[in-house]
Amino acid sequence: MKKLITAVALLALSSGSFAQDVDKLIKQDEVEHIIKTLSADDMQGRATFTPGIEKAAHFIEGEYERIGLKPMEGNSGYRQNFTMIKTVPVKIEVSINGTAVAPENIGIVGGSAFSWSKPDDAEVVKVTPDQDLRKVYLSALQSDKNQLILVDPKFEAMFKRVRGRSAGGGLAFKGVHEKHALVFVLGTFDDVKSFTANYEVKSQELPLFNVAGIIPGKTKPNEYVIFSGHYDHLGIIKPMDGDSVANGADDDASGTTAVISLAKYYKKLDNNARTLVFVAFTAEEIGEYGSQYFAKTVDPDKVMAMFNIEMIGKASKFGQNSAFITGFERSDFGPILQKNLEGTAFKFYPDPYPDQDLFYRSDNASLAKVGVPAHTISTDQIDIDKYYHTVKDELSTLDMSNITATIRAIALSSRSIVSGADTPKRLAKLER
C-alpha cells in the first residue's frame, strides 16, 4: 500500500511539474500573436493559388526559422513544393431523356474532359428526399465509377455548394488523370432512358507548397511523429455585411498556430527521442491535396503517429478543458493521450459527430489511408457553428484561453509518444 501511495504521489508530482513547464513555455500572448497574424485581413483569406497564401507561407517560414527547425530531408528550405494541373470548364452540356438541363442545375466534379452518350458510360444515382446528399456525395468521391447523380430539389442549398465548388474546375496531380467523373443534376426526373454529358476544359500547371520543418530525434531519428494543421482557407467570398474576406481564424489558423506553438515548445525542451515533423498543409479546403502529396513523400511505416489539429478556437460541447479525437475507436491513440493527462483537468473524448464524417474531412485521412495512426483533434461544435466557412470566422469570435489550453494539453498528452515510450496501434490502410 505504501508503494502504491508513493507511486501515485510521484505520478501526481510529475504531472504537476510537466503542467508547470508547459504553462511557462506555451504562453497565451504568443499564441494570440500567431493566430492574429494568420487571420488578419491582409492575408486575404489564404485561398490556394493566391497572394494571400504566399504571404501566410512566408510568415510560417519565418516562425520556423526563428524556432530553429530544420527542413525536411530533400528540401532546401521549409517549403515542400509540388505542382498540380488545374482544369477550368469551358463547355458543360447535359441532357436527360432528350431534354437539355439548364446550366444552373448542373455541377460537375472531374479533372479531365469527358463525353458520355451510352447507358454504360455512367451509373445513374437518384438522391431521394429521405436520403442524405452529403453521404452520397462523399461516397461518390471515394468510388471509381462515373456517376450521373440526380438530386431532389429538397437539397437545393447543398447542391448550390457542390456546384459552387465545382464551378472553379478541378485539380489533379501532374501525370495523374482522374479515374472518374461525377455529374450532379438538380431536379425531379422519371425513369432515365437516355442521357448525354459533354465536359470540355482548359488546363494549366500551378505551384503549391506545404510548409514543413523538423526537430531530429535524439535516439530514434528514423521514427517520426507529425504535428499538422492546414494553413489555407477560402479567400475572398460573397460579401456579408460589407465584408468579403473569409479570414479562417478558427478554420484553420487555430490549428496552424498550434503547430507553430508546439514546434517552439519541443525545440525548447530539446529532448525528443523521435523526429518531430511540423507541417502546415496547403489545399485542404479544396481536396486535401497538400496532405495527399505529403503522404507520398514519407515512409508510412516510419510514422508512429499524426496529431492533426483542426479548429480549436472555441469550447467543445463537453465544456472547458476538453477536445475530441476523430476516429477514436480506430486505434489506442486517444487512451495514450488521456493517460498522459492524468493529474490534469483536461479530457479527450471520442468524436461526438459521427454523422459529419469528420475523420475523412481533414488531412489526417491522407496519412490514415496509408496506415498511419492519424487522427484529428478539434473542439468545434460543427453542428451548430454559425461562423463555419463564412466571413464571420474572425479572431474576435475565438476563445484564446481555450486555444491555449488545448495546445498545452496536446503538448502534455503527446510526450510519451514523442519520447518513444508509447506507440499507437497501426491502422489498417484506410478503406471506406
Beta strands, then each sheet from edge to edge (+ up, - down):
strand 1: 70-71
strand 2: 79-96
strand 3: 99-100
strand 4: 106-109
strand 5: 114-116
strand 6: 123-127
strand 7: 147-151
strand 8: 170-173
strand 9: 182-186
strand 10: 195-215
strand 11: 220-230
strand 12: 235-240
strand 13: 243-246
strand 14: 274-281
strand 15: 303-309
strand 16: 322-325
strand 17: 347-350
strand 18: 374-378
sheet 1: 1+ 10- 2+ 3-
sheet 2: 1+ 10- 5+
sheet 3: 1+ 10- 14+ 11+ 15+ 18+ 16- 17-
sheet 4: 1+ 10- 2+ 8-
sheet 5: 4+ 9- 7- 6-
sheet 6: 12+ 13-
end
